[in-house]
Amino acid sequence: QVQLVESGGGLVQPGGSLRLSCAASRDIFSINFMGWYRQAPGKQRELVAHSTITVNPNYADSVKGRFTISRDNAKNTVYLQMTSLRPEDTAVYYCAVISSGRSYWGQGTQVTVSS
């Protein structure tokens, strides 16, 4: 069982930056898949970025070069650094992991990009 708690969302102007955090309730050293998803109103949830132990991080085309996923095993935390934010990045952002064949989700954190 893994519990995930996201934080760091908020209101930011276009061109601004935010860093989202996802704190896990247990060590993440052995968790292979960790990812960030987002869901905008009226749209399907989409994978924004994911990190695995064995391969380099992967990003949606819409965020490449602007978002960076990273993990700190010592803090059991995964981060999503978001820069050059655009209004179309507005969404609820969710952290997810796959552990022992099961997927776990956080409660989500709202990111609003608006002037």
Secondary structure, 3 states (H helix, E strand, C coil): CCCEEEECCEEECCCCCEEEEEEECCCCCCCCEEEEEEECCCCCCEEEEEECCCCCCEECCCCCCCEEEEEEHHHCEEEEEECCCCHHHCEEEEEEEEECCEEEECCCEEEEECC
